[in-house]
Amino acid sequence: MIGILVVTHGDFSKEIVKSAELIVGPQDNYKVLGLKHGDNIEKFESNVLDQIESLSSKEGVLVFVDLYGGSPFNTIAKNLNKLNDSINLECISGVNLPIVLEAFLNRDELNLSDLKNHCLKIGKESIRDIKQDLY
Amino acid sequence: MKNIVLTRVDDRLIHGQVITAWSKITSANRILVVDDEVASDPFMAKVLKIAAPSTVKVDVHGIEEAVNLLKKEDEGDKVMVLVKYPDTVLSLVDNGVPIKELNVGGMGAKPGRKSLYKNISVSEDEKLVFKKLIEHNVNVSIQIVPDAKKIEIQKYL
């Protein structure tokens, strides 16, 4: 099964998965990591790498980060070369609830590359002008 | 007769659990909301319609129109029927819609209702309706999301 890692600032990662589980039920084979105020960035980086390692299988790992250019993003980005050698990995920034739901619901049926593309599409489509849709 | 893939009592009608988990597991491509009150309120009907993914067609009808629609020829659609109250399902069954399974997914606490099982609350009248449905050979069970255990309602009535 494709492993899912959510890395964010603060408790967002833990809570977004809890919110997703409220909708689609309990999940497994995922990890969450939050960067807290005062955390040592090197320690955080090694945690991220350890978690990716622990989720790794031949199906691969899909990583979500919250903010393009933020520390969780930077941590993944700077290690991508190294990770690519050993792990089938895809990363998406701008995590939102719709893409987490889609990742959980479709990871048994899609391969990692297709799951990534599906999540990118859903993530973008889910941001809508509600008044425009209604009136 | 249309192919009904799920009939669900849920007072929130279309919401997160329905548009993600249930529509995926049932492969429904149509949702029929059956509710006389919502059907007479075009704005609420619109709100329900935009709440569903674009791949799912949503119809909102009162009981009579819903019966007519469900009795039409099966053209390959997989229809999810959503209602707020169990007596709507009884009306459908009484009018000849062959419902064999009823999923109870959301009946919140409100005056006149008591907790039946966890967050599912029912009034005495609603209990009677469930009993009648079971007499009509409808298998009634509580299941909030597809991953959750299915609880047969009969022993709680």
Chai-1 contact restraints between the chains, C-beta under 6 A:
chainA,res_idxA,chainB,res_idxB,connection_type,confidence,min_distance_angstrom,max_distance_angstrom,comment,restraint_id
A,I23,B,G16,contact,1.0,0.0,6.0,A-B,restraint_1
A,I23,B,Q17,contact,1.0,0.0,6.0,A-B,restraint_2
A,I23,B,T20,contact,1.0,0.0,6.0,A-B,restraint_3
A,V24,B,T20,contact,1.0,0.0,6.0,A-B,restraint_4
A,V24,B,A21,contact,1.0,0.0,6.0,A-B,restraint_5
A,G25,B,V145,contact,1.0,0.0,6.0,A-B,restraint_6
A,G25,B,D147,contact,1.0,0.0,6.0,A-B,restraint_7
A,G25,B,A148,contact,1.0,0.0,6.0,A-B,restraint_8
A,L101,B,T20,contact,1.0,0.0,6.0,A-B,restraint_9
A,L105,B,K24,contact,1.0,0.0,6.0,A-B,restraint_10
A,D133,B,I50,contact,1.0,0.0,6.0,A-B,restraint_11
A,L134,B,K46,contact,1.0,0.0,6.0,A-B,restraint_12
